[in-house]
Amino acid sequence: MPSVTASPSAGGASAPHSALSVYVMVAMVAMAGPLYIDIMPAIIAALRTEYGLSAAQAGYVAASNGYGSTVGALAALFIVPRIPWRALSAALLLALILADSATIGAHGFEPLMILRFVHGVAGGMLVGTTYALLAQMADPRRGFGIVFILHFGFGGIGIMASVYAASLFRQGVVFAVLVAFSVIALFLLMRLPAFRQPGVREPSKAAVWTGAWSAPLVARTAGLFLFQAANLGLGAFLIGIAVDFGHTAAFASTTVGFALWAGVPGALIMLMISSRYGWMPLVPVVIAAGLAKLLVMTGAQPALYAIAVAAIFFTMAVALPYGFALCARDDTSGQAALLAGFASKLGLASGPAIAGILYSHGADLLIGAAVATVMVAAGLFAFSLRGQGPADDGGY
């Protein structure tokens, strides 16, 4: 395992890290903040059944977590370059542990809103910090691929754990899962090797990034925003849609938990095709991720519902690492990765709020809107890659 330097900021790393162990450790720390997204269906169900909230109140609590993450990701743009990354990450992980621990015993709508917002702020800043570290590594596509392998793998475990351990707790087991993971991430953070301080460019690479608001980067971050909004907008209501079909909530929760594991081979496939074909598969896999959402309409039968949800997570896992890596492309400072983190969080927060309105008019409207949104995202990704030939590792 790589040695750890004494400097918390770990500035001056001489070469990009390429060891698999470093990719995995950074990915584990990175997913501590947004792990709640992966188990959002279980969180919504717990807020309604264990905490006694209405469907609308549960949606508002989930949205407060998302908008807190957006605030944290925006704050990361300004704070991360100024505070040593290791010390900042440790403080943020401790904040996550405290917020989740307090949520376990919380009562009432307003305290839950406040606690989840605080959790979101800390998680959003942590994502910005760690994604900026991934952008410094030898192959950001590999780094983000590993992030989503872990996201879908542990997300499935988290939902299953919350389902089967619920009988051991009066309330809050899903938040206890989040506490446990943050403790593990804090241990791994202390084992990370040296990295250059995120947001600070190396003098020799000062011209690598042409600016935060270049047209390709704006298109990429807008595409990522739309893609994430569509993903969680539909994802947050997958259990509700299953119940509408006549399936039990227990069946739906278990199915979503197992289906999340379909994302693991999806992210592995992304690692293989990206190393062989570069950026060329990006737009087709985003389009496939959009079309997969249509399969939910066929979910009246339990087997078809399970296949549809697995297809959604599988294609999403192929596309998402590509999107994040594209935003971080050619930016060794990590500033573009911070911007991508903000766009992602804004999409994840906005998606369920808009989806709730659409879902009140019928699941078909929500599904159709999600598919259309992903198609627009694919168009933006394609635009951002225009004019880049084979020498640029794949273009359109």
C-alpha positions in Angstrom: 0.0 0.0 0.0 1.4 3.5 -0.8 3.1 5.3 2.0 1.5 8.4 3.5 3.4 11.6 3.8 3.2 13.8 6.9 1.8 16.8 5.1 -2.0 16.9 5.3 -2.2 18.9 2.1 0.1 16.5 0.5 1.2 19.0 -2.1 3.8 18.4 -4.6 3.0 14.9 -5.7 5.5 14.5 -8.6 3.6 12.2 -10.9 -0.1 11.2 -11.3 -1.0 8.2 -9.2 -1.8 5.0 -11.1 -1.9 2.3 -8.4 -5.2 0.4 -8.2 -5.1 0.6 -4.4 -5.0 4.4 -4.6 -7.9 4.5 -7.1 -10.0 2.3 -4.7 -9.2 4.3 -1.6 -10.0 7.6 -3.2 -13.2 6.1 -4.6 -14.3 4.8 -1.2 -13.8 8.2 0.4 -15.5 9.9 -2.5 -18.7 7.9 -2.2 -19.2 8.5 1.5 -21.0 11.8 0.8 -23.4 10.7 -2.0 -24.0 7.1 -0.8 -27.4 8.3 0.4 -28.4 8.8 -3.2 -27.8 5.1 -4.0 -30.1 4.1 -1.1 -32.6 6.9 -1.7 -35.6 4.5 -2.3 -34.9 2.9 1.2 -34.5 6.4 2.8 -37.9 7.6 1.4 -39.5 4.4 2.6 -38.0 4.7 6.0 -39.0 8.3 6.4 -42.6 7.3 5.6 -42.9 4.1 7.6 -40.4 4.6 10.5 -40.5 8.4 11.0 -44.2 8.9 10.2 -43.8 11.4 7.5 -46.2 11.9 4.6 -45.1 11.2 1.1 -44.7 14.9 0.4 -42.8 15.5 3.6 -40.4 12.6 2.8 -39.8 14.1 -0.6 -39.0 17.5 1.0 -36.5 15.9 3.4 -34.9 14.1 0.5 -34.8 17.3 -1.4 -33.2 19.1 1.5 -30.4 16.5 1.4 -30.0 17.1 -2.3 -30.0 20.9 -2.1 -27.6 20.8 0.8 -25.3 18.8 -1.4 -25.6 21.4 -4.1 -24.7 24.2 -1.7 -21.7 22.1 -0.5 -20.5 21.4 -4.1 -20.8 25.1 -4.9 -18.9 26.0 -1.7 -16.2 23.5 -2.7 -15.3 25.6 -5.7 -14.1 28.3 -3.4 -13.1 26.4 -0.2 -11.2 23.4 -1.5 -8.3 25.3 -3.0 -7.7 27.1 0.3 -7.8 24.4 2.9 -5.5 21.3 3.0 -7.5 18.5 1.4 -6.8 15.8 4.0 -7.8 17.9 7.0 -10.9 19.3 5.1 -12.0 15.8 4.1 -11.6 14.5 7.7 -13.7 17.3 9.1 -16.4 16.7 6.5 -16.5 12.9 7.2 -16.9 13.7 10.9 -19.8 16.0 10.0 -21.4 13.3 8.0 -21.1 10.9 10.9 -22.6 13.4 13.4 -25.5 14.3 11.0 -26.4 10.7 10.3 -26.1 9.7 14.0 -28.4 12.5 15.0 -30.9 11.6 12.3 -31.3 8.1 13.7 -32.9 9.5 16.9 -34.6 12.6 15.3 -38.3 13.2 15.6 -40.4 15.6 13.5 -40.3 17.0 10.0 -38.3 20.2 10.7 -35.4 18.6 12.6 -35.0 16.0 9.8 -35.0 18.8 7.2 -32.2 20.6 9.0 -30.1 17.5 9.7 -30.3 16.2 6.1 -29.4 19.7 4.8 -26.3 19.7 7.0 -25.5 16.2 5.8 -25.9 17.4 2.2 -23.6 20.4 2.6 -20.8 18.2 4.1 -21.3 15.5 1.5 -21.3 17.9 -1.4 -18.0 19.4 -0.3 -16.5 16.0 0.2 -17.5 15.0 -3.3 -15.9 18.1 -4.8 -12.7 17.5 -2.9 -12.3 13.8 -3.8 -13.4 14.3 -7.4 -10.7 16.9 -7.8 -8.2 14.3 -6.5 -9.5 11.8 -9.0 -8.9 14.3 -11.8 -5.2 14.4 -10.9 -4.8 10.7 -11.3 -3.3 9.0 -14.4 -6.6 8.0 -15.9 -9.7 9.8 -14.6 -12.0 7.4 -16.5 -10.6 4.5 -14.5 -11.0 6.4 -11.3 -14.6 7.3 -11.9 -15.3 3.8 -13.1 -14.1 2.4 -9.8 -16.2 5.0 -8.0 -19.4 3.8 -9.6 -18.5 0.1 -9.2 -18.4 0.8 -5.5 -21.5 3.1 -5.6 -23.7 0.4 -7.1 -22.1 -2.4 -5.2 -22.4 -0.8 -1.7 -25.7 0.9 -2.7 -27.3 -2.6 -3.2 -25.7 -3.8 0.1 -27.1 -0.7 1.9 -30.6 -1.2 0.7 -30.6 -4.9 1.5 -29.1 -4.2 5.0 -31.7 -1.6 5.7 -34.5 -4.0 4.7 -33.3 -7.0 6.7 -32.0 -5.2 9.7 -35.0 -2.9 10.1 -36.6 -5.3 12.6 -33.6 -4.8 15.0 -34.1 -1.0 15.2 -37.1 1.1 16.0 -36.1 3.6 13.4 -33.1 4.8 11.4 -31.2 1.7 10.4 -30.7 3.1 6.9 -28.9 6.0 8.5 -26.8 3.7 10.6 -25.6 2.1 7.4 -24.4 5.6 6.3 -22.6 6.1 9.6 -20.7 2.8 9.3 -19.5 3.6 5.8 -18.3 7.1 6.8 -16.2 5.6 9.6 -14.6 3.2 7.1 -14.0 6.1 4.7 -12.3 8.2 7.5 -9.9 5.3 8.2 -9.0 5.0 4.5 -8.5 8.8 4.2 -5.6 8.6 6.6 -4.0 6.0 4.4 -4.1 8.0 1.2 -0.7 9.1 -0.3 0.3 12.6 -1.3 -1.7 14.7 -3.7 -1.3 18.2 -5.0 -3.7 20.6 -3.4 -6.9 20.5 -5.5 -7.7 23.7 -7.5 -4.0 24.7 -7.6 -2.4 24.3 -11.0 1.1 23.2 -11.5 3.2 26.0 -13.1 4.3 23.7 -15.9 0.7 22.9 -16.7 -0.8 26.4 -16.3 -2.1 26.4 -19.8 -3.7 22.9 -19.7 -7.1 24.2 -18.8 -8.5 26.9 -21.0 -11.1 28.2 -18.7 -14.1 27.2 -16.6 -16.6 28.6 -19.1 -15.4 27.2 -22.4 -18.3 26.0 -24.6 -17.3 22.3 -24.4 -17.2 22.3 -20.6 -20.5 24.2 -20.3 -22.1 21.6 -22.6 -20.6 18.8 -20.6 -21.6 20.1 -17.2 -25.1 20.9 -18.5 -25.4 17.4 -19.9 -24.3 15.9 -16.6 -26.9 18.1 -14.8 -29.7 16.8 -17.0 -28.5 13.2 -16.9 -28.4 13.2 -13.1 -31.7 14.9 -12.8 -33.3 12.3 -15.0 -31.6 9.4 -13.2 -32.6 10.3 -9.6 -35.9 11.8 -10.6 -37.1 8.5 -11.9 -35.0 6.4 -9.4 -36.6 8.0 -6.3 -40.0 6.8 -7.4 -39.1 3.3 -8.6 -40.6 1.7 -5.4 -43.7 3.8 -5.7 -44.1 2.8 -9.4 -43.8 -0.9 -8.4 -46.5 -0.4 -5.8 -48.7 1.2 -8.5 -48.3 -2.0 -10.5 -49.6 -4.0 -7.5 -46.2 -5.2 -6.2 -45.5 -5.1 -2.5 -43.2 -2.5 -1.1 -41.0 -5.3 0.3 -40.7 -6.8 -3.1 -39.9 -3.5 -4.7 -37.2 -2.6 -2.1 -35.5 -6.0 -2.4 -35.6 -5.8 -6.2 -34.1 -2.3 -6.3 -31.4 -3.5 -3.9 -30.5 -6.5 -6.1 -30.8 -4.4 -9.3 -28.2 -1.9 -8.0 -25.7 -4.7 -8.3 -26.3 -4.7 -12.0 -24.4 -1.5 -12.0 -21.2 -3.3 -11.0 -20.7 -5.1 -14.3 -21.9 -2.0 -16.0 -19.0 0.1 -14.6 -16.6 -2.7 -15.3 -17.6 -2.7 -18.9 -17.1 1.1 -19.0 -13.5 0.5 -17.8 -12.9 -2.0 -20.6 -14.5 -0.1 -23.5 -13.0 3.3 -22.5 -9.5 1.9 -22.5 -10.1 0.4 -26.0 -12.3 3.0 -27.7 -11.7 6.2 -25.8 -14.6 8.7 -25.8 -16.4 7.3 -28.8 -18.9 5.1 -26.9 -20.0 7.9 -24.6 -23.0 9.3 -26.5 -24.3 5.8 -27.5 -24.2 4.6 -23.9 -26.0 7.7 -22.6 -28.7 7.2 -25.2 -29.0 3.5 -24.2 -29.3 4.6 -20.5 -32.2 6.8 -21.6 -34.0 4.2 -23.6 -33.6 1.7 -20.7 -35.9 3.8 -18.6 -38.8 3.0 -21.0 -38.7 -0.6 -19.8 -40.3 0.4 -16.5 -43.5 0.8 -18.4 -43.5 -3.0 -18.9 -43.1 -3.8 -15.2 -46.6 -5.1 -14.4 -45.1 -8.6 -14.0 -42.6 -9.0 -11.2 -39.9 -10.5 -13.4 -40.3 -7.7 -16.0 -40.1 -5.0 -13.3 -36.9 -6.6 -12.0 -35.4 -6.7 -15.5 -36.3 -3.1 -16.2 -34.8 -1.8 -13.0 -31.6 -3.9 -13.5 -31.3 -2.5 -17.1 -31.6 1.1 -15.8 -28.8 0.7 -13.3 -26.6 -1.3 -15.7 -26.7 1.3 -18.4 -26.5 4.2 -15.9 -23.3 2.6 -14.5 -21.7 2.5 -18.0 -22.6 6.1 -18.7 -22.1 8.0 -15.5 -18.3 7.5 -15.1 -17.9 8.6 -18.7 -19.7 11.8 -18.0 -17.7 12.7 -14.9 -14.4 11.8 -16.6 -15.3 13.9 -19.6 -15.8 16.9 -17.4 -12.4 16.3 -15.8 -10.7 15.8 -19.1 -7.5 17.8 -19.7 -7.8 19.5 -16.3 -5.0 18.6 -14.0 -6.0 21.4 -11.5 -9.3 19.6 -10.6 -11.3 22.8 -11.1 -13.5 21.3 -13.8 -14.1 18.3 -11.6 -15.3 20.6 -8.9 -17.7 22.3 -11.4 -18.9 18.9 -12.5 -19.6 17.9 -8.9 -21.7 21.0 -8.5 -23.7 20.3 -11.7 -24.3 16.7 -10.6 -25.5 17.7 -7.2 -27.8 20.4 -8.6 -29.3 17.7 -10.9 -29.7 15.2 -8.2 -31.5 17.7 -6.0 -33.7 19.1 -8.8 -34.7 15.7 -10.3 -36.8 14.3 -7.5 -38.5 17.7 -6.9 -39.6 18.0 -10.5 -40.3 14.2 -10.7 -42.7 14.5 -7.8 -44.8 16.9 -9.7 -44.8 14.8 -12.9 -45.5 11.6 -10.9 -48.6 13.1 -9.4 -50.0 13.2 -13.0 -49.0 9.6 -13.7 -45.9 7.4 -13.9 -45.9 7.4 -17.7 -45.4 11.2 -17.8 -42.5 10.9 -15.4 -40.9 8.1 -17.4 -41.3 9.9 -20.7 -39.8 13.1 -19.3 -36.9 11.2 -17.9 -36.1 9.6 -21.3 -36.4 13.0 -23.2 -34.1 14.7 -20.7 -31.5 12.0 -21.1 -31.7 12.4 -24.9 -31.0 16.2 -24.5 -28.0 15.3 -22.3 -26.7 13.0 -25.0 -26.9 15.8 -27.5 -24.9 18.1 -25.2 -22.2 15.5 -24.7 -22.0 15.0 -28.5 -21.7 18.7 -29.0 -18.8 18.9 -26.5 -16.9 16.3 -28.4 -17.4 17.8 -31.9 -14.3 18.4 -34.0 -12.1 16.0 -32.1 -10.4 13.4 -34.2 -8.8 10.1 -33.4 -5.7 11.9 -32.1 -7.9 13.3 -29.4 -8.9 9.9 -28.2 -12.2 9.8 -29.9 -14.5 12.5 -31.1 -17.6 13.4 -33.2 
